């Protein structure tokens, strides 16, 4: 079963953008592995709370990456 896990800052993408990530990722796996993979491809879009992750020992926040939450 192909599996993809996307982690994004909470509140920065819309439901439509999540759907697009899922659809396009599934299409990509089907292109690579054949259409038989489509039915078993699992795509997870996981929202990480603000300041819930970091890079290089520095906590990332929406303010630091210059993003505002999506309405």
MDAnalysis code that builds the backbone (N, CA, C; Angstrom):
import MDAnalysis as mda
import numpy as np

u = mda.Universe.empty(213, n_residues=71, atom_resindex=np.repeat(np.arange(71), 3), trajectory=True)
u.add_TopologyAttr("name", ["N", "CA", "C"] * 71)
u.add_TopologyAttr("resid", np.arange(1, 72))
u.add_TopologyAttr("resname", ["UNK", "UNK", "UNK", "UNK", "UNK", "UNK", "UNK", "UNK", "UNK", "UNK", "UNK", "UNK", "UNK", "UNK", "UNK", "UNK", "UNK", "UNK", "UNK", "UNK", "UNK", "UNK", "UNK", "UNK", "UNK", "UNK", "UNK", "UNK", "UNK", "UNK", "UNK", "UNK", "UNK", "UNK", "UNK", "UNK", "UNK", "UNK", "UNK", "UNK", "UNK", "UNK", "UNK", "UNK", "UNK", "UNK", "UNK", "UNK", "UNK", "UNK", "UNK", "UNK", "UNK", "UNK", "UNK", "UNK", "UNK", "UNK", "UNK", "UNK", "UNK", "UNK", "UNK", "UNK", "UNK", "UNK", "UNK", "UNK", "UNK", "UNK", "UNK"])
u.atoms.positions = np.array([
    [0.839, -1.172, 0.000],
    [0.000, 0.000, 0.000],
    [0.886, 1.238, 0.000],
    [0.832, 2.057, -1.033],
    [1.568, 3.318, -1.034],
    [1.022, 4.247, 0.045],
    [1.919, 4.972, 0.693],
    [1.532, 5.858, 1.793],
    [2.330, 7.148, 1.712],
    [1.641, 8.277, 1.874],
    [2.312, 9.573, 1.930],
    [1.743, 10.332, 3.123],
    [2.628, 10.991, 3.875],
    [2.210, 11.757, 5.038],
    [2.755, 13.171, 4.910],
    [1.849, 14.124, 4.712],
    [2.228, 15.527, 4.601],
    [1.947, 16.209, 5.930],
    [2.899, 16.964, 6.420],
    [2.717, 17.750, 7.633],
    [2.793, 19.219, 7.241],
    [1.761, 19.954, 7.624],
    [1.676, 21.378, 7.287],
    [1.355, 22.157, 8.559],
    [1.765, 23.421, 8.623],
    [1.389, 24.236, 9.778],
    [-0.135, 24.360, 9.859],
    [-0.685, 24.180, 11.044],
    [-2.131, 24.238, 11.251],
    [-2.699, 25.570, 10.764],
    [-3.806, 25.470, 10.041],
    [-4.521, 26.648, 9.601],
    [-3.940, 27.366, 8.407],
    [-2.953, 26.766, 7.734],
    [-2.323, 27.472, 6.609],
    [-2.810, 27.027, 5.239],
    [-3.575, 25.933, 5.181],
    [-4.127, 25.516, 3.895],
    [-5.621, 25.263, 4.055],
    [-6.332, 25.400, 2.968],
    [-7.777, 25.218, 2.968],
    [-8.139, 23.747, 2.762],
    [-9.408, 23.441, 2.980],
    [-9.896, 22.085, 2.713],
    [-9.707, 21.722, 1.243],
    [-9.884, 22.688, 0.361],
    [-9.695, 22.440, -1.068],
    [-8.227, 22.113, -1.381],
    [-7.302, 22.794, -0.715],
    [-5.886, 22.512, -0.928],
    [-5.516, 21.126, -0.391],
    [-6.101, 20.732, 0.734],
    [-5.874, 19.375, 1.255],
    [-6.373, 18.346, 0.250],
    [-7.548, 18.589, -0.303],
    [-8.094, 17.675, -1.302],
    [-7.175, 17.583, -2.521],
    [-6.617, 18.709, -2.927],
    [-5.708, 18.726, -4.068],
    [-4.435, 17.922, -3.760],
    [-3.902, 18.051, -2.566],
    [-2.721, 17.270, -2.168],
    [-3.041, 15.784, -2.252],
    [-4.187, 15.395, -1.720],
    [-4.570, 13.982, -1.713],
    [-4.778, 13.459, -3.134],
    [-5.497, 14.203, -3.948],
    [-5.783, 13.780, -5.318],
    [-4.516, 13.679, -6.154],
    [-3.681, 14.702, -6.095],
    [-2.475, 14.712, -6.936],
    [-1.451, 13.679, -6.479],
    [-1.367, 13.453, -5.169],
    [-0.448, 12.430, -4.664],
    [-0.918, 11.045, -5.094],
    [-2.220, 10.800, -4.999],
    [-2.764, 9.518, -5.439],
    [-2.511, 9.319, -6.927],
    [-2.717, 10.359, -7.716],
    [-2.444, 10.275, -9.155],
    [-0.974, 9.962, -9.417],
    [-0.078, 10.573, -8.663],
    [1.354, 10.332, -8.847],
    [1.710, 8.878, -8.538],
    [1.215, 8.352, -7.419],
    [1.486, 6.952, -7.092],
    [0.928, 6.018, -8.163],
    [-0.265, 6.327, -8.667],
    [-0.850, 5.493, -9.720],
    [-0.007, 5.553, -10.990],
    [0.547, 6.718, -11.273],
    [1.425, 6.854, -12.440],
    [2.688, 6.011, -12.272],
    [3.234, 5.996, -11.086],
    [4.486, 5.278, -10.827],
    [4.260, 3.772, -10.703],
    [3.259, 3.371, -9.921],
    [3.053, 1.960, -9.603],
    [1.984, 1.280, -10.447],
    [1.303, 2.055, -11.262],
    [0.207, 1.512, -12.047],
    [-1.122, 1.818, -11.378],
    [-2.173, 1.841, -12.171],
    [-3.478, 2.231, -11.664],
    [-3.991, 1.309, -10.559],
    [-3.453, 0.095, -10.486],
    [-3.878, -0.830, -9.432],
    [-3.564, -0.281, -8.037],
    [-2.594, 0.635, -7.941],
    [-2.217, 1.215, -6.647],
    [-3.204, 2.271, -6.168],
    [-4.013, 2.805, -7.063],
    [-4.923, 3.895, -6.709],
    [-5.847, 3.531, -5.537],
    [-6.440, 2.362, -5.574],
    [-7.428, 1.972, -4.560],
    [-6.825, 1.781, -3.176],
    [-5.523, 1.551, -3.108],
    [-4.902, 1.298, -1.805],
    [-3.947, 2.405, -1.366],
    [-3.892, 3.486, -2.118],
    [-3.002, 4.593, -1.758],
    [-3.605, 5.373, -0.595],
    [-2.807, 5.535, 0.453],
    [-3.223, 6.279, 1.638],
    [-2.430, 7.575, 1.694],
    [-3.137, 8.690, 1.752],
    [-2.500, 10.002, 1.850],
    [-3.048, 10.676, 3.098],
    [-2.152, 11.120, 3.941],
    [-2.552, 11.794, 5.175],
    [-2.006, 13.215, 5.152],
    [-2.885, 14.185, 5.389],
    [-2.474, 15.580, 5.517],
    [-2.674, 15.935, 6.987],
    [-1.571, 16.124, 7.653],
    [-1.576, 16.319, 9.108],
    [-1.206, 17.763, 9.441],
    [-2.041, 18.407, 10.232],
    [-1.763, 19.781, 10.635],
    [-1.004, 19.782, 11.965],
    [0.096, 20.504, 11.973],
    [0.931, 20.610, 13.163],
    [0.642, 21.958, 13.824],
    [0.396, 21.930, 15.139],
    [0.087, 23.154, 15.876],
    [1.235, 24.154, 15.763],
    [0.878, 25.440, 15.795],
    [1.887, 26.496, 15.758],
    [2.915, 26.252, 16.861],
    [4.173, 26.352, 16.510],
    [5.308, 26.103, 17.410],
    [5.428, 24.631, 17.790],
    [4.777, 23.754, 17.034],
    [4.825, 22.323, 17.314],
    [5.938, 21.595, 16.588],
    [6.836, 22.335, 15.954],
    [7.971, 21.715, 15.289],
    [9.100, 22.711, 15.168],
    [10.241, 22.221, 14.748],
    [11.391, 23.099, 14.616],
    [12.399, 22.538, 13.644],
    [13.318, 23.396, 13.248],
    [14.411, 23.016, 12.352],
    [15.701, 23.579, 12.932],
    [16.710, 22.747, 12.981],
    [18.023, 23.209, 13.444],
    [18.014, 23.726, 14.871],
    [17.156, 23.149, 15.700],
    [17.097, 23.558, 17.087],
    [16.271, 24.806, 17.344],
    [15.634, 25.353, 16.297],
    [14.817, 26.549, 16.453],
    [13.347, 26.198, 16.251],
    [12.506, 26.627, 17.191],
    [11.072, 26.385, 17.100],
    [10.496, 27.250, 15.986],
    [9.705, 26.626, 15.127],
    [9.062, 27.360, 14.036],
    [7.670, 27.810, 14.456],
    [7.343, 29.030, 14.128],
    [6.004, 29.569, 14.338],
    [5.546, 30.184, 13.029],
    [4.244, 30.398, 12.914],
    [3.724, 31.043, 11.705],
    [4.351, 32.412, 11.517],
    [4.549, 33.127, 12.613],
    [5.161, 34.458, 12.518],
    [6.575, 34.371, 11.952],
    [7.334, 33.373, 12.366],
    [8.720, 33.242, 11.892],
    [8.795, 32.874, 10.409],
    [7.823, 32.107, 9.939],
    [7.870, 31.726, 8.531],
    [7.057, 32.691, 7.665],
    [6.509, 33.729, 8.301],
    [5.809, 34.773, 7.550],
    [4.487, 34.358, 6.976],
    [3.785, 33.477, 7.671],
    [2.485, 33.000, 7.193],
    [1.405, 33.390, 8.182],
    [0.250, 33.683, 7.645],
    [-0.934, 33.923, 8.464],
    [-1.888, 32.754, 8.266],
    [-2.627, 32.384, 9.296],
    [-3.598, 31.284, 9.129],
    [-4.616, 31.609, 8.036],
    [-5.075, 30.560, 7.299],
    [-6.121, 30.704, 6.275],
    [-7.465, 30.868, 6.962],
    [-8.328, 31.686, 6.385],
    [-9.674, 31.845, 6.936],
    [-10.585, 30.751, 6.457],
])
